[in-house]
Amino acid sequence: MANDDSIRFTLSDNTTVVVKKVTNNKYDFELKLPNGNRKTFVWSGDGLSNFSNKKGTVDGIIKEAISKFIELEKK
């Protein structure tokens, strides 16, 4: 995922994020957590993706990554 058309940023907990556009309006996110673990997911830019667990709790890291990405894309 590390190529020239990637967007890179860091979240509030020092998680590093690399986002790459896969297809029209679909983005591949790679998160490297401060403890070294990785988390990846694909997000459709339409905002209809649900990143909650069975109990309905939304993953805060994913939510922050998408929010920051949207903010950066507006600039």
Secondary structure as UniProt FT lines:
FT   TURN            4..5
FT   STRAND          7..10
FT   TURN            12..13
FT   STRAND          16..23
FT   TURN            24..25
FT   STRAND          26..32
FT   TURN            34..35
FT   STRAND          38..44
FT   TURN            45..46
FT   TURN            54..55
FT   HELIX           60..74
//
